[in-house]
Amino acid sequence: MSKANFLFLILLIFFCSNQLKAVDTSAIKYFPLSVGNYYSYLVTDRSGSNVNYYMSRGEITKDTMIGNKKYFFLSNFPYHYYNKWVRLDSNTGSLYQYEASNSCPFYQYEWLLDSFAVRINDTLRNCSLPFTCADTGDVTIFNNYQTKNKTFRYYILGGQSGPLVARSFAKDFGLTSYGEGYTFGSVLYQLKGCRINGVIYGDTNSVIGITNLGLEIPASFKLYQNYPNPFNPETKIRFDVSKFSKVSITVFNILGNEIETLVNENLTEGSYETNWNGSRLPGGLYFYRMSIYGEISVTRKMMLVK
């Protein structure tokens, strides 16, 4: 190989690697995956003439290595991402769901959820259905932050007369909206606040998901019975914190499976209250546990009626 050809090859490799790095850096910022990141959504649930509003919080609760790939667990996110192990591939900018049964012929032990390196009108296939990048452009988040947006759409039944699913992502923030539209109703998740890598954005009351009741400093840690109880679909849970502590409140089903983490915060002394909405779950007996790290763990029962 001549010296000129060798130098050209080196420059070509350098250029391509820099281009790939630029794509990677941009794409992976559309859904920051880190344990402890969480998102608070206002949910508008329409069924015929009935409209219900409630808050829902999605959280990245843990990570794991499967093979040589690192996955993160999405807990209580909107339906398309609900309780899944996912990873964001830095080479392709694609978000993959782990699929232990290897049921998708297009991918090895994975399904494609979204791809943030695509351009507008590009069409992808998650496994059974194609979906389209319908919009890219500028967006303002929480009235303060200018960033880029990507919106994906697909029809569940494959035809444009079927139920429509749409979701939007903002660079540096993640999933900002998720909607499903049917002939009989719709559900829409809209981001109100989030915590990304330790930084809180938007409505901090919505992000934390708890209310400080402003009462006197409690003498001890205490978890109260939820009220109302039985309930349908929402109930309140009050608890006391007697000194600065890391506090978690988690909901479990009767089998002991974790359903949702309501609180996972460092809290100062005071009395607090948080809400839980069980509209997406079947009626029955549930448990909620307050854990004070290094101090105490208390569990109570509650009954969801449908």
N, C-alpha and C positions, 0 to 999 in steps of 0.2 A: 504494500500500500504506500502510495506516495505521501510525502509530508503534507502536501496541500489537502489531499483527501482525508488524511488522519485528523488534521485541524478542523476540517469541515464536520467530520463525524463527532468530534468532541463538542463543537459548538451546537450541533443538532441535539445531542443528548442533553446538554446544559439547558437549551431552550425548552425542550419537551418536559424535562423534570421541573423546571420553574413554572411552566404552564399548568402541569398536573398539580403542583403544590398550590397554585392559586385557586384552582377549582376545588381542591380538597378543603382548603381553609375557608372558602366561602360556603360550600355546601354543608359542612358539618355544623355550622353555626345556626342552621335553621331549626335544630332541635337539640339544645344543650343537654347531654345525658350525664348526670352526676347524681350520686346518692344524696338525698336530702333536698333536691330541687322539688318544688311543688307548685301547683297551679289551682287557683280558685275560680270556678266558673259559675255564672248565673245561668240557670237552666230554665228555659221556657218550654213547657210541655203542653201541647195543644191536642185535644181529642174532641172532634166535633166542635161544639160551642163551649166546651170547658177548657180553661187555661189555668195551669198551675205553675207557680214560680218557686224555685228553691235553689240553694247553693250546693255545689258539689266540688270536692277537692280531689285532684289527682296528684299522686306523689311517686317519685322514683325512690323505692324503699331499699333496694339491695342490688348487688351485682354478683356475677359469677363467670367463671371460665367454662365454656363448653367446647371441647377440642382445643383449638388455639385461638378462639374468638371470645371476646368479652361482651357479655350481655347485661342489660339493665332491666329490672322488673318495674313495669308501669302498673301501679296500683290505683284502681278506681278512676281511670281516665275514661273519656267518652267511649261508646260502644266499640268502635273500630279498633281501639287500642286497649280495651279493658282487660286488665290483669294478664299481660303478656310479657315474655322475655324478648327484648329487642336489642338490636345493635345498629350503629350507624357506620357504614363502611367508608373509610376515608379515601379509598381509591375511586369509588363510584359516586359517592355522596348519597347512597341509597340507604333507606331504613328497612331493615329486615326483621321479621318475627321468627323466632325459633319454632320449628315444627318437628316434634320428636317422632311422629309417625312417618315422616318423609312422604307425605301424601301429594305434594305438588311436583308434577313432572318437569317443571321449568327450573327448579332450584333444588339444591342438595340440603335437606333438612331445614329448609327455610321457606317463608313466603315473603314476597316484596310488598311492603306497606306503602312507601312513598319514595321518590327519588328527587333530591333537592338540586341536583346538577342539571335537570332537564330545562328546556326552554318552553315558552308558551306554545300551546297546541301540540306538543309532543305527547304521544300516546304510549302507555306502558301496560304491562299485564302483571297483576299481582299473583294470580294463579289461575282462577277460573274466569275472571272478568277483566276487560281492559278499562283503564281510567286515563283521564286527560289532564294535563296541566293547563288550566283554563285561564289563569291570570298571573302575571308577574308585574311588579312595579313598586312604587314607593308607598309607604303607609306610616301613619303616626300612631304610636302605642302610648296609652295612658296620658294623652294630651301633651307629652313632653319629648318623646323619643322618636326621631326620624330613622326609619330603617327600610329594608326590602321585604316584600311579601310574595308568597307563592300559594296559589289556591288550586286544589285538585277536585275533580268531580267525576262521578261515575253513577250509572244506573244499576241498581241491584239486580233487576231482572234482565239486564242487557239491552232493553229497548228504551227509547226516550219517553215512553208512556209509563214506565215503571218508577218505583221509588228512587228518588235522587239523594245521593250522599255528597256532601261538600265539606271540605276542611281547609283551613288556611293556617299558614305558618309565617311567623315574622322572624327575620334573621336576628340572632342573639337572644331570642325569647322562647320560641317553640310554638306549640299549638295554641292559636289565639281564638279560633272558632271551629265548631263542628256542628253540622246540621243534617238531619234526615227528614225528607218530606214524603208523605204518603197521601193517598186520596182521602183518608179519614182523619189525618192530623199531621203533626210534625213535632220534632224536638230540636232545640237549638241550644248549644253551649257557647257562652260568650265569656272570654277571659276578663276578670275584674282585678286580679292581682296575682303576683307570683313571687317566688323566691328562687333566684338563679345564682348558684355558687355563693350562697351566703348573703346576697344583696336582695332586698325586698323592693318590688316595683308595684305601682298601682295602689289599690285600696288595701291598706295594711290590715284593717279589721276583717276584710274578706279573706285575706291570705292566712292570717293566724286562725281565723275561724272560731274565736272565743271572745267573750265579753267580760271585762273586769267590772264586777258589780259595785266596786267602790266602797265596800264595807270595812269594818275594823279588821286589823290583822288577826287571823285565826290563831287559836292556841295550839292546834295540831292539824295534821293532814287529815282530810276527810272526803269521802266520796258519797254523795247523796243518792237516794233513789230517784230515778228519772221521772219526769212528769210531763204530760200525763202518762199514765201507765195502767192499762194497755193504751196503745196509741195507733193512729193511722193518719198520715204516714210519717209524721214528724214528732219528735220528742226533744225535751231539754234535759241536759245533764249538768248538774252543779257540783263543784268540788272546791275544797279549801286547800290553800298552800300556806304553810306556816313559816317557811323560810325559802330563800332563793334556791331553786332546784330545777333539775331537768325532769319534766313531767310528760308522760305519755298516757293517752286514753285510747284504747283500741276496742273495736267491736268484733265479736266472734259469733259464729253460728253454733248450733247445738252439737255439731261434730267436732268443735274446737278449731275450725278453720278460721283464719283471720279474714274479716270482711273489709274493714276500713280502719285507718288510723285517723282519729278526729283531732288529736292534739299530740304534738311532739316538739315541745318548746322549752327553753329556759325561761322560767317565770319567777317574778318577784312575789313577795308575800301578798296574799289577798284572797278574796272569794271570786270564783270565775264560773262562767256558764258557757256551754257549747251545745249546738244542735246536731241531731242526727236525723237524716231523712231516709226511710226504708222503702220508698215508693218502687224501687227497682227489684225488690226482693220479695219472696213469698212470705205469707204470714207465718207466725210461729214464735218459738222461744229463742231469744238471743241473749248474749252476755256482753257486758262492757267492763273493762278492767282499767284501773288507774295504777300506773307504776311510777314510783318516785325512785330514781336511780340511787341505789345504795341505802334506801330507807324502808320502803313499804310497797306492797302490792295488794290491792283490794278489788274483788270482783262482785258484781251485782247482776241480777236478772232483769230482763224487760220483755214485754210481750207485744209483738206487732200483729195487729188484727187486720184482715183484708175482707 
